[in-house]
């Protein structure tokens, strides 16, 4: 199903690309015609009268009561436990590096049949 979907999308993209090439080629050919008639004038759009909008009524103003004052007691913050101190072991001074690498296995190849 996925292969069919991919094939469909690929054919759609190719069709769109070829259609745009033909369209731009036709447009260029029309623009290069020496005796082309002039383009017609664009008609003007008449202005419409603006309707009278009703005025926005005034909203009554309300007064909100004051918020009550909260008196929170002064409480001490809890103490956090201390994290344990971690130490890393020392690294060796010289790390041994490999001087030779194992050989890569060869990929078997098929030779073509002899031709007569």
N, C-alpha and C positions, 0 to 999 in steps of 0.2 A: 504494500500500500504506500509506503514511504517513497519507493522508487517511482511509482506512478505519479505521486504528488510532485516529486522533484522534476520529472520529465515534463509535466504540465507547466510548472513554473518556468522552466528553461525555455519551452516553446513559446510561452507568453512573452517572456523578455525579448526573445529574438524577433517575434512579430512586432512588438512595440518599437524596437530599434529600427527595423526595416520600414515601418510606417512613418517614423519621424524623418528618416532619410528622404523618403518620397515626398513628404509634405514640405520639407525645407527646399528640396530641389524644385518643386512646383512653384513655391513662393518666389524663389530667386528668378525663375523663368518669367513669371508674371511681372516682376519689378523691372526686368531688363527689356521689356517690349518697348520699342521706341515710340509707337503711335498710341500709347495707352490713353484712354479718356481720363480726364481729371476726376478725382473723387467727388461725390456729391457733398453739398454742404450739410453739416449736421443741423437738425431742426432745433430750435430753441425751446426750452421748457418754460411754460408760463408760470409766473409766480402765483402762489395760492394765498388767499387772505388768511391771516393768522386768527384763530378763534380766541375769544376772550376767556381767560382762565379765571375761575373764582378765586378770591383771596383766601389765604390760609387763616382759619380762625385762631384766635389767641388761646393758648392753653392756660388754665388757671395754675398759678404757682402754689406749690405746697411747701410747707416747712416740715422738715424731718426732726423728730426728737433727738436730742443729743445721745450719743452712745454712752452706756455706763462705763465707768472707770474700773478696770480690773487691777486689783492689787495682788500680785503673785508674791508668795513668800520667797525670800532669798534662800535658795537651797544650794548647798555646795555640790559641785560636779563630782561624779564618781571617779576614782582613780583607775587608770588603765593598767593592766598587768604589763610588766616589761617583757619584751620579746627575748627569747634565748639568743645568745650570741653564737653565730655559726662561723666556724673556721674551715677553710679548705686545705687539703693537704698540699704540700709544695710540689710544683711540677719538676720533672727531671731536667737537669741542665742541658743535656744533649739528647734529642729524640732520634732514635735510629731510623733512617730513611731507606727504603728499598733501592738498591742500585740497579737491579735488573728486573724486568717484568716478564711474566710468562708469555710464551708465544700465543698469538691469536690463532684459533683453528681456521683452516682454509675452507672457503665456500666451494663445494663441488660444482664444476661447470660441465655442461654437456657440449661435446664437440659436434659440429654439423656433420651429416653423412657425407661421404666422399662423392664428388660429382664426376661424372664420366665425360 
